[in-house]
Amino acid sequence: MSAWTIKTETYDPDLALEIVRDQQAKGYTAWIEDEHGKAVDEEALRMHKAEPTKATPAEKWKGLLVGLASAAAAIGILYVAGLWVDGWD
């Protein structure tokens, strides 16, 4: 028998709880994960005490590197476009 994965994204904790309860009532195994794939305590979410997740230092560095790489690529493209416009002199 194949296993199926269904994912839904929402920022509304009440909607997330409603979706999970509905799926569990239908006999499916359902749970809530945060944006990092970690399971969220449904009871804490019901009591509105769930803490928002924070980016790890590794994720912050990845974001910085992606931003710098994007800037470098944009400058490189503009440089090559300038050479092309000037006739590669």
A tleap script that builds the chain and sets N, CA, C and O, in Angstrom:
source leaprc.protein.ff14SB
mol = sequence {
  NMET SER ALA TRP THR ILE LYS THR GLU THR
  TYR ASP PRO ASP LEU ALA LEU GLU ILE VAL
  ARG ASP GLN GLN ALA LYS GLY TYR THR ALA
  TRP ILE GLU ASP GLU HIE GLY LYS ALA VAL
  ASP GLU GLU ALA LEU ARG MET HIE LYS ALA
  GLU PRO THR LYS ALA THR PRO ALA GLU LYS
  TRP LYS GLY LEU LEU VAL GLY LEU ALA SER
  ALA ALA ALA ALA ILE GLY ILE LEU TYR VAL
  ALA GLY LEU TRP VAL ASP GLY TRP CASP
}
set mol.1.N position { 0.838 -1.172 0.000 }
set mol.1.CA position { 0.000 0.000 0.000 }
set mol.1.C position { 0.887 1.241 0.000 }
set mol.1.O position { 1.854 1.308 0.760 }
set mol.2.N position { 0.579 2.204 -0.824 }
set mol.2.CA position { 1.364 3.422 -0.928 }
set mol.2.C position { 1.015 4.392 0.198 }
set mol.2.O position { -0.121 4.448 0.669 }
set mol.3.N position { 2.006 5.137 0.605 }
set mol.3.CA position { 1.791 6.202 1.587 }
set mol.3.C position { 1.683 7.520 0.840 }
set mol.3.O position { 2.454 7.789 -0.081 }
set mol.4.N position { 0.729 8.329 1.242 }
set mol.4.CA position { 0.502 9.619 0.595 }
set mol.4.C position { 0.791 10.726 1.590 }
set mol.4.O position { 0.446 10.622 2.767 }
set mol.5.N position { 1.421 11.778 1.114 }
set mol.5.CA position { 1.707 12.939 1.955 }
set mol.5.C position { 0.967 14.139 1.387 }
set mol.5.O position { 1.088 14.459 0.204 }
set mol.6.N position { 0.204 14.794 2.239 }
set mol.6.CA position { -0.520 15.997 1.847 }
set mol.6.C position { -0.052 17.111 2.767 }
set mol.6.O position { -0.067 16.959 3.989 }
set mol.7.N position { 0.364 18.235 2.183 }
set mol.7.CA position { 0.825 19.357 2.999 }
set mol.7.C position { -0.035 20.576 2.711 }
set mol.7.O position { -0.417 20.838 1.570 }
set mol.8.N position { -0.327 21.307 3.763 }
set mol.8.CA position { -1.081 22.547 3.661 }
set mol.8.C position { -0.333 23.593 4.465 }
set mol.8.O position { 0.175 23.301 5.548 }
set mol.9.N position { -0.263 24.804 3.946 }
set mol.9.CA position { 0.442 25.875 4.647 }
set mol.9.C position { -0.554 26.944 5.066 }
set mol.9.O position { -1.363 27.408 4.263 }
set mol.10.N position { -0.483 27.326 6.331 }
set mol.10.CA position { -1.342 28.392 6.837 }
set mol.10.C position { -0.629 29.099 7.977 }
set mol.10.O position { 0.211 28.511 8.658 }
set mol.11.N position { -0.966 30.346 8.176 }
set mol.11.CA position { -0.428 31.111 9.301 }
set mol.11.C position { -1.463 31.239 10.417 }
set mol.11.O position { -1.211 31.899 11.425 }
set mol.12.N position { -2.605 30.623 10.243 }
set mol.12.CA position { -3.691 30.677 11.214 }
set mol.12.C position { -3.683 29.398 12.049 }
set mol.12.O position { -4.006 28.332 11.525 }
set mol.13.N position { -3.324 29.474 13.334 }
set mol.13.CA position { -3.259 28.253 14.148 }
set mol.13.C position { -4.616 27.569 14.300 }
set mol.13.O position { -4.681 26.343 14.384 }
set mol.14.N position { -5.693 28.343 14.338 }
set mol.14.CA position { -7.017 27.736 14.472 }
set mol.14.C position { -7.376 26.916 13.236 }
set mol.14.O position { -7.953 25.835 13.346 }
set mol.15.N position { -7.034 27.430 12.073 }
set mol.15.CA position { -7.288 26.694 10.832 }
set mol.15.C position { -6.440 25.428 10.777 }
set mol.15.O position { -6.920 24.378 10.350 }
set mol.16.N position { -5.186 25.521 11.205 }
set mol.16.CA position { -4.316 24.338 11.222 }
set mol.16.C position { -4.892 23.261 12.126 }
set mol.16.O position { -4.911 22.085 11.762 }
set mol.17.N position { -5.361 23.657 13.300 }
set mol.17.CA position { -5.961 22.691 14.222 }
set mol.17.C position { -7.233 22.082 13.641 }
set mol.17.O position { -7.485 20.888 13.801 }
set mol.18.N position { -8.030 22.903 12.968 }
set mol.18.CA position { -9.264 22.404 12.356 }
set mol.18.C position { -8.961 21.375 11.268 }
set mol.18.O position { -9.625 20.342 11.183 }
set mol.19.N position { -7.968 21.657 10.445 }
set mol.19.CA position { -7.595 20.732 9.367 }
set mol.19.C position { -7.105 19.402 9.955 }
set mol.19.O position { -7.486 18.331 9.485 }
set mol.20.N position { -6.260 19.484 10.984 }
set mol.20.CA position { -5.718 18.268 11.599 }
set mol.20.C position { -6.830 17.457 12.247 }
set mol.20.O position { -6.878 16.237 12.088 }
set mol.21.N position { -7.722 18.116 12.975 }
set mol.21.CA position { -8.837 17.399 13.606 }
set mol.21.C position { -9.719 16.719 12.568 }
set mol.21.O position { -10.162 15.587 12.763 }
set mol.22.N position { -9.970 17.416 11.463 }
set mol.22.CA position { -10.793 16.845 10.393 }
set mol.22.C position { -10.129 15.608 9.801 }
set mol.22.O position { -10.790 14.592 9.588 }
set mol.23.N position { -8.827 15.686 9.533 }
set mol.23.CA position { -8.113 14.543 8.961 }
set mol.23.C position { -8.054 13.379 9.945 }
set mol.23.O position { -8.205 12.222 9.552 }
set mol.24.N position { -7.834 13.682 11.219 }
set mol.24.CA position { -7.798 12.624 12.231 }
set mol.24.C position { -9.165 11.981 12.402 }
set mol.24.O position { -9.252 10.776 12.638 }
set mol.25.N position { -10.238 12.763 12.288 }
set mol.25.CA position { -11.591 12.215 12.401 }
set mol.25.C position { -11.899 11.268 11.250 }
set mol.25.O position { -12.711 10.354 11.393 }
set mol.26.N position { -11.252 11.486 10.113 }
set mol.26.CA position { -11.448 10.612 8.955 }
set mol.26.C position { -10.551 9.376 9.011 }
set mol.26.O position { -10.604 8.524 8.124 }
set mol.27.N position { -9.730 9.281 10.055 }
set mol.27.CA position { -8.899 8.101 10.231 }
set mol.27.C position { -7.473 8.242 9.722 }
set mol.27.O position { -6.729 7.262 9.704 }
set mol.28.N position { -7.084 9.427 9.314 }
set mol.28.CA position { -5.732 9.638 8.816 }
set mol.28.C position { -4.790 10.002 9.966 }
set mol.28.O position { -5.220 10.500 11.006 }
set mol.29.N position { -3.510 9.745 9.759 }
set mol.29.CA position { -2.503 10.182 10.702 }
set mol.29.C position { -2.103 11.592 10.289 }
set mol.29.O position { -1.502 11.777 9.231 }
set mol.30.N position { -2.425 12.576 11.100 }
set mol.30.CA position { -2.155 13.970 10.762 }
set mol.30.C position { -1.467 14.655 11.933 }
set mol.30.O position { -1.745 14.350 13.093 }
set mol.31.N position { -0.576 15.573 11.626 }
set mol.31.CA position { 0.109 16.345 12.650 }
set mol.31.C position { 0.470 17.704 12.075 }
set mol.31.O position { 0.356 17.931 10.870 }
set mol.32.N position { 0.902 18.596 12.937 }
set mol.32.CA position { 1.267 19.948 12.532 }
set mol.32.C position { 2.773 20.105 12.674 }
set mol.32.O position { 3.356 19.707 13.683 }
set mol.33.N position { 3.395 20.686 11.658 }
set mol.33.CA position { 4.829 20.975 11.682 }
set mol.33.C position { 5.039 22.466 11.494 }
set mol.33.O position { 4.214 23.153 10.894 }
set mol.34.N position { 6.170 22.962 12.023 }
set mol.34.CA position { 6.523 24.349 11.766 }
set mol.34.C position { 7.255 24.435 10.428 }
set mol.34.O position { 7.389 23.433 9.726 }
set mol.35.N position { 7.723 25.621 10.078 }
set mol.35.CA position { 8.354 25.795 8.768 }
set mol.35.C position { 9.690 25.069 8.635 }
set mol.35.O position { 10.246 24.977 7.541 }
set mol.36.N position { 10.202 24.554 9.752 }
set mol.36.CA position { 11.459 23.809 9.720 }
set mol.36.C position { 11.244 22.302 9.757 }
set mol.36.O position { 12.207 21.536 9.799 }
set mol.37.N position { 9.989 21.875 9.743 }
set mol.37.CA position { 9.680 20.457 9.736 }
set mol.37.C position { 9.616 19.813 11.106 }
set mol.37.O position { 9.522 18.590 11.212 }
set mol.38.N position { 9.666 20.622 12.163 }
set mol.38.CA position { 9.586 20.088 13.522 }
set mol.38.C position { 8.119 20.021 13.940 }
set mol.38.O position { 7.334 20.921 13.642 }
set mol.39.N position { 7.765 18.949 14.629 }
set mol.39.CA position { 6.381 18.779 15.087 }
set mol.39.C position { 6.030 19.853 16.114 }
set mol.39.O position { 6.852 20.228 16.950 }
set mol.40.N position { 4.805 20.332 16.034 }
set mol.40.CA position { 4.309 21.365 16.947 }
set mol.40.C position { 3.373 20.705 17.943 }
set mol.40.O position { 2.558 19.861 17.571 }
set mol.41.N position { 3.485 21.085 19.200 }
set mol.41.CA position { 2.605 20.569 20.244 }
set mol.41.C position { 1.216 21.160 20.027 }
set mol.41.O position { 1.018 22.368 20.152 }
set mol.42.N position { 0.263 20.302 19.703 }
set mol.42.CA position { -1.086 20.772 19.402 }
set mol.42.C position { -1.763 21.387 20.617 }
set mol.42.O position { -2.537 22.335 20.480 }
set mol.43.N position { -1.483 20.864 21.801 }
set mol.43.CA position { -2.088 21.425 23.014 }
set mol.43.C position { -1.589 22.854 23.243 }
set mol.43.O position { -2.380 23.731 23.589 }
set mol.44.N position { -0.309 23.099 23.057 }
set mol.44.CA position { 0.230 24.454 23.203 }
set mol.44.C position { -0.365 25.375 22.141 }
set mol.44.O position { -0.611 26.552 22.402 }
set mol.45.N position { -0.591 24.842 20.959 }
set mol.45.CA position { -1.187 25.638 19.894 }
set mol.45.C position { -2.637 25.983 20.238 }
set mol.45.O position { -3.093 27.094 19.967 }
set mol.46.N position { -3.358 25.035 20.833 }
set mol.46.CA position { -4.742 25.294 21.247 }
set mol.46.C position { -4.814 26.391 22.300 }
set mol.46.O position { -5.738 27.205 22.303 }
set mol.47.N position { -3.831 26.405 23.193 }
set mol.47.CA position { -3.809 27.392 24.273 }
set mol.47.C position { -3.152 28.702 23.834 }
set mol.47.O position { -2.963 29.609 24.644 }
set mol.48.N position { -2.806 28.794 22.556 }
set mol.48.CA position { -2.155 29.980 21.973 }
set mol.48.C position { -0.843 30.306 22.681 }
set mol.48.O position { -0.482 31.471 22.849 }
set mol.49.N position { -0.141 29.257 23.090 }
set mol.49.CA position { 1.146 29.442 23.752 }
set mol.49.C position { 2.304 28.938 22.887 }
set mol.49.O position { 3.444 28.879 23.348 }
set mol.50.N position { 2.020 28.583 21.665 }
set mol.50.CA position { 3.082 28.104 20.787 }
set mol.50.C position { 3.992 29.268 20.439 }
set mol.50.O position { 3.528 30.348 20.074 }
set mol.51.N position { 5.278 29.038 20.554 }
set mol.51.CA position { 6.243 30.091 20.274 }
set mol.51.C position { 6.631 30.048 18.803 }
set mol.51.O position { 6.832 28.970 18.245 }
set mol.52.N position { 6.738 31.210 18.174 }
set mol.52.CA position { 7.185 31.218 16.787 }
set mol.52.C position { 8.632 30.738 16.698 }
set mol.52.O position { 9.446 31.020 17.577 }
set mol.53.N position { 8.933 30.029 15.655 }
set mol.53.CA position { 10.289 29.530 15.501 }
set mol.53.C position { 11.211 30.655 15.055 }
set mol.53.O position { 10.790 31.605 14.394 }
set mol.54.N position { 12.449 30.527 15.423 }
set mol.54.CA position { 13.448 31.534 15.073 }
set mol.54.C position { 14.474 30.892 14.146 }
set mol.54.O position { 14.760 29.699 14.240 }
set mol.55.N position { 15.012 31.700 13.263 }
set mol.55.CA position { 16.019 31.197 12.331 }
set mol.55.C position { 17.296 30.854 13.096 }
set mol.55.O position { 17.713 31.579 13.998 }
set mol.56.N position { 17.897 29.742 12.718 }
set mol.56.CA position { 19.161 29.347 13.329 }
set mol.56.C position { 20.284 30.161 12.705 }
set mol.56.O position { 20.100 30.733 11.630 }
set mol.57.N position { 21.447 30.228 13.356 }
set mol.57.CA position { 22.567 30.963 12.758 }
set mol.57.C position { 22.945 30.442 11.365 }
set mol.57.O position { 23.325 31.216 10.487 }
set mol.58.N position { 22.837 29.124 11.176 }
set mol.58.CA position { 23.162 28.566 9.858 }
set mol.58.C position { 22.192 29.091 8.798 }
set mol.58.O position { 22.603 29.397 7.679 }
set mol.59.N position { 20.917 29.194 9.143 }
set mol.59.CA position { 19.930 29.710 8.198 }
set mol.59.C position { 20.164 31.189 7.917 }
set mol.59.O position { 19.975 31.647 6.790 }
set mol.60.N position { 20.568 31.926 8.923 }
set mol.60.CA position { 20.868 33.345 8.722 }
set mol.60.C position { 22.051 33.511 7.767 }
set mol.60.O position { 22.030 34.371 6.886 }
set mol.61.N position { 23.083 32.680 7.948 }
set mol.61.CA position { 24.253 32.754 7.057 }
set mol.61.C position { 23.884 32.357 5.635 }
set mol.61.O position { 24.366 32.958 4.675 }
set mol.62.N position { 23.035 31.354 5.497 }
set mol.62.CA position { 22.595 30.947 4.160 }
set mol.62.C position { 21.855 32.084 3.479 }
set mol.62.O position { 22.056 32.330 2.290 }
set mol.63.N position { 21.007 32.778 4.215 }
set mol.63.CA position { 20.289 33.919 3.658 }
set mol.63.C position { 21.231 35.023 3.216 }
set mol.63.O position { 21.048 35.612 2.151 }
set mol.64.N position { 22.243 35.306 4.034 }
set mol.64.CA position { 23.230 36.321 3.684 }
set mol.64.C position { 24.008 35.913 2.436 }
set mol.64.O position { 24.229 36.734 1.546 }
set mol.65.N position { 24.421 34.654 2.368 }
set mol.65.CA position { 25.177 34.183 1.204 }
set mol.65.C position { 24.338 34.214 -0.066 }
set mol.65.O position { 24.847 34.559 -1.132 }
set mol.66.N position { 23.066 33.860 0.030 }
set mol.66.CA position { 22.180 33.915 -1.140 }
set mol.66.C position { 22.031 35.350 -1.608 }
set mol.66.O position { 22.035 35.614 -2.811 }
set mol.67.N position { 21.899 36.282 -0.670 }
set mol.67.CA position { 21.786 37.697 -1.028 }
set mol.67.C position { 23.045 38.213 -1.699 }
set mol.67.O position { 22.964 38.923 -2.701 }
set mol.68.N position { 24.204 37.868 -1.164 }
set mol.68.CA position { 25.465 38.305 -1.763 }
set mol.68.C position { 25.686 37.670 -3.133 }
set mol.68.O position { 26.169 38.328 -4.054 }
set mol.69.N position { 25.334 36.395 -3.267 }
set mol.69.CA position { 25.478 35.725 -4.559 }
set mol.69.C position { 24.551 36.347 -5.597 }
set mol.69.O position { 24.928 36.488 -6.760 }
set mol.70.N position { 23.348 36.717 -5.186 }
set mol.70.CA position { 22.411 37.362 -6.109 }
set mol.70.C position { 22.940 38.718 -6.557 }
set mol.70.O position { 22.837 39.070 -7.731 }
set mol.71.N position { 23.504 39.476 -5.625 }
set mol.71.CA position { 24.068 40.781 -5.969 }
set mol.71.C position { 25.256 40.616 -6.920 }
set mol.71.O position { 25.385 41.373 -7.882 }
set mol.72.N position { 26.119 39.638 -6.661 }
set mol.72.CA position { 27.273 39.411 -7.523 }
set mol.72.C position { 26.822 38.981 -8.924 }
set mol.72.O position { 27.399 39.421 -9.918 }
set mol.73.N position { 25.811 38.138 -9.007 }
set mol.73.CA position { 25.302 37.706 -10.308 }
set mol.73.C position { 24.708 38.885 -11.071 }
set mol.73.O position { 24.907 39.001 -12.280 }
set mol.74.N position { 23.985 39.756 -10.380 }
set mol.74.CA position { 23.393 40.926 -11.036 }
set mol.74.C position { 24.473 41.858 -11.562 }
set mol.74.O position { 24.366 42.365 -12.678 }
set mol.75.N position { 25.507 42.085 -10.772 }
set mol.75.CA position { 26.608 42.949 -11.221 }
set mol.75.C position { 27.317 42.319 -12.406 }
set mol.75.O position { 27.671 43.019 -13.355 }
set mol.76.N position { 27.535 40.990 -12.370 }
set mol.76.CA position { 28.186 40.308 -13.490 }
set mol.76.C position { 27.366 40.411 -14.759 }
set mol.76.O position { 27.921 40.639 -15.834 }
set mol.77.N position { 26.064 40.250 -14.659 }
set mol.77.CA position { 25.195 40.357 -15.837 }
set mol.77.C position { 25.234 41.767 -16.394 }
set mol.77.O position { 25.307 41.949 -17.610 }
set mol.78.N position { 25.187 42.769 -15.525 }
set mol.78.CA position { 25.255 44.158 -15.985 }
set mol.78.C position { 26.604 44.460 -16.642 }
set mol.78.O position { 26.665 45.202 -17.623 }
set mol.79.N position { 27.673 43.892 -16.109 }
set mol.79.CA position { 29.005 44.094 -16.692 }
set mol.79.C position { 29.072 43.493 -18.100 }
set mol.79.O position { 29.550 44.136 -19.035 }
set mol.80.N position { 28.589 42.257 -18.240 }
set mol.80.CA position { 28.606 41.604 -19.553 }
set mol.80.C position { 27.690 42.338 -20.529 }
set mol.80.O position { 28.029 42.481 -21.704 }
set mol.81.N position { 26.543 42.801 -20.061 }
set mol.81.CA position { 25.637 43.568 -20.921 }
set mol.81.C position { 26.295 44.865 -21.352 }
set mol.81.O position { 26.122 45.287 -22.496 }
set mol.82.N position { 27.044 45.506 -20.469 }
set mol.82.CA position { 27.772 46.727 -20.828 }
set mol.82.C position { 28.833 46.463 -21.871 }
set mol.82.O position { 29.003 47.258 -22.795 }
set mol.83.N position { 29.559 45.350 -21.740 }
set mol.83.CA position { 30.559 44.992 -22.748 }
set mol.83.C position { 29.902 44.732 -24.097 }
set mol.83.O position { 30.432 45.123 -25.137 }
set mol.84.N position { 28.750 44.073 -24.078 }
set mol.84.CA position { 28.049 43.767 -25.316 }
set mol.84.C position { 27.575 45.045 -26.002 }
set mol.84.O position { 27.699 45.182 -27.219 }
set mol.85.N position { 27.035 45.974 -25.227 }
set mol.85.CA position { 26.551 47.228 -25.779 }
set mol.85.C position { 27.708 48.039 -26.354 }
set mol.85.O position { 27.554 48.679 -27.394 }
set mol.86.N position { 28.863 48.020 -25.691 }
set mol.86.CA position { 30.018 48.774 -26.146 }
set mol.86.C position { 30.743 48.094 -27.302 }
set mol.86.O position { 31.671 48.675 -27.863 }
set mol.87.N position { 30.359 46.922 -27.658 }
set mol.87.CA position { 30.953 46.223 -28.801 }
set mol.87.C position { 32.176 45.393 -28.455 }
set mol.87.O position { 32.985 45.118 -29.341 }
set mol.88.N position { 32.344 44.987 -27.223 }
set mol.88.CA position { 33.431 44.131 -26.771 }
set mol.88.C position { 34.805 44.718 -27.064 }
set mol.88.O position { 35.738 43.974 -27.369 }
set mol.89.N position { 34.947 46.025 -26.978 }
set mol.89.CA position { 36.251 46.676 -27.246 }
set mol.89.C position { 37.200 46.486 -26.131 }
set mol.89.O position { 38.331 46.966 -26.196 }
savepdb mol mol.pdb
quit
